[in-house]
Amino acid sequence: MLKAVLFDLDNTLIFFDEMKFAAMFFPGVAARFADLIPQDKFAERLMVATLTAHKNDGSMTNRELFVSEFIKGTDLTPGQVWQRFEQYYDEDFDSVKDTVTAPDNARQVLQSVHDRNLKVVVATNPILPLNAQCKRLSWAGLDGVSLALVTHIENMSYCKPQLGYYRQICDLIGEKPEDCLMVGDDPANDMVAARIGMKTYKTVDSLNHSEKPLEISKQVIGNNTAGIPPADFEGPLACVPEAVDRLLS
């Protein structure tokens, strides 16, 4: 019996201009560390730490692994570094607001799933803190919907496409994989949830979207679809409630 619906965020619930985001994000967050790390070295250090966090094996939170890698070879402390990242997301992150828009009916889809007494999960790759993910949802007009869980860098110990990521979500919401539906645009990193028994719905909205695909993300987390079963459903985000009703009937 279906109990929960998991939604990917980038290019599923929101359209995300990743190249524009990177051009605005990296200089902005680097400025918070200008007195500690030369700007030409900051982006490299940030990307190495991000890549390391994406390979987390579950032994610590993504935040702990990210920060421990970020400070390697420096005299910086984890608390000192994370405080500066938090200040950026609290005070400066709104500067990238224009990189986010929402597909038609995204809010109605989330609300309709919640109205069916199902748990709604935002299952985005957990490399940003909660306040950053919530801001991105609000920029696209998706705030205020009751959510059982938003995955983020502090509450997860795995990243996509690791199966541990999806198992950890199930543990956190108290549901079995076979009682969950994963909705996302990525045939590798979202549809891989089928390998632990989740039903899957592949969205197609981003195929007709004018913004560039997530090229940077694909370089970081890969795009390997080997061994991943075909999606159980495929179509626009707006048709997710129809798939939900089929699984409930």
Secondary structure in CASP SS format (residue, H / E / C, confidence):
PFRMAT SS
TARGET T0000
AUTHOR 0000-0000-0000
METHOD secondary structure of the structure
MODEL  1
M C 1.00
L C 1.00
K C 1.00
A E 1.00
V E 1.00
L E 1.00
F E 1.00
D C 1.00
L C 1.00
D E 1.00
N C 1.00
T C 1.00
L C 1.00
I E 1.00
F E 1.00
F E 1.00
D C 1.00
E H 1.00
M H 1.00
K H 1.00
F H 1.00
A H 1.00
A H 1.00
M H 1.00
F H 1.00
F H 1.00
P H 1.00
G H 1.00
V H 1.00
A H 1.00
A H 1.00
R C 1.00
F C 1.00
A C 1.00
D C 1.00
L C 1.00
I C 1.00
P C 1.00
Q H 1.00
D H 1.00
K H 1.00
F H 1.00
A H 1.00
E H 1.00
R H 1.00
L H 1.00
M H 1.00
V H 1.00
A H 1.00
T H 1.00
L H 1.00
T H 1.00
A H 1.00
H H 1.00
K C 1.00
N C 1.00
D C 1.00
G C 1.00
S C 1.00
M C 1.00
T C 1.00
N H 1.00
R H 1.00
E H 1.00
L H 1.00
F H 1.00
V H 1.00
S H 1.00
E H 1.00
F H 1.00
I C 1.00
K C 1.00
G C 1.00
T C 1.00
D C 1.00
L C 1.00
T C 1.00
P H 1.00
G H 1.00
Q H 1.00
V H 1.00
W H 1.00
Q H 1.00
R H 1.00
F H 1.00
E H 1.00
Q H 1.00
Y H 1.00
Y H 1.00
D H 1.00
E H 1.00
D C 1.00
F H 1.00
D H 1.00
S H 1.00
V H 1.00
K H 1.00
D H 1.00
T H 1.00
V E 1.00
T E 1.00
A C 1.00
P C 1.00
D C 1.00
N C 1.00
A H 1.00
R H 1.00
Q H 1.00
V H 1.00
L H 1.00
Q H 1.00
S H 1.00
V H 1.00
H H 1.00
D H 1.00
R C 1.00
N C 1.00
L C 1.00
K E 1.00
V E 1.00
V E 1.00
V E 1.00
A C 1.00
T C 1.00
N C 1.00
P C 1.00
I C 1.00
L C 1.00
P C 1.00
L H 1.00
N H 1.00
A H 1.00
Q H 1.00
C H 1.00
K H 1.00
R H 1.00
L H 1.00
S H 1.00
W H 1.00
A C 1.00
G C 1.00
L C 1.00
D C 1.00
G C 1.00
V C 1.00
S C 1.00
L C 1.00
A C 1.00
L E 1.00
V E 1.00
T C 1.00
H C 1.00
I C 1.00
E C 1.00
N C 1.00
M C 1.00
S C 1.00
Y C 1.00
C C 1.00
K C 1.00
P C 1.00
Q C 1.00
L H 1.00
G H 1.00
Y H 1.00
Y H 1.00
R H 1.00
Q H 1.00
I H 1.00
C H 1.00
D H 1.00
L H 1.00
I H 1.00
G C 1.00
E C 1.00
K C 1.00
P H 1.00
E H 1.00
D H 1.00
C E 1.00
L E 1.00
M E 1.00
V E 1.00
G E 1.00
D C 1.00
D C 1.00
P C 1.00
A C 1.00
N C 1.00
D C 1.00
M H 1.00
V H 1.00
A H 1.00
A H 1.00
R H 1.00
I H 1.00
G C 1.00
M C 1.00
K E 1.00
T E 1.00
Y E 1.00
K E 1.00
T E 1.00
V C 1.00
D H 1.00
S H 1.00
L H 1.00
N H 1.00
H C 1.00
S C 1.00
E C 1.00
K C 1.00
P C 1.00
L C 1.00
E H 1.00
I H 1.00
S H 1.00
K H 1.00
Q H 1.00
V H 1.00
I H 1.00
G C 1.00
N C 1.00
N C 1.00
T C 1.00
A C 1.00
G C 1.00
I C 1.00
P C 1.00
P C 1.00
A C 1.00
D C 1.00
F E 1.00
E E 1.00
G E 1.00
P C 1.00
L H 1.00
A H 1.00
C H 1.00
V H 1.00
P H 1.00
E H 1.00
A H 1.00
V H 1.00
D H 1.00
R H 1.00
L H 1.00
L H 1.00
S C 1.00
END
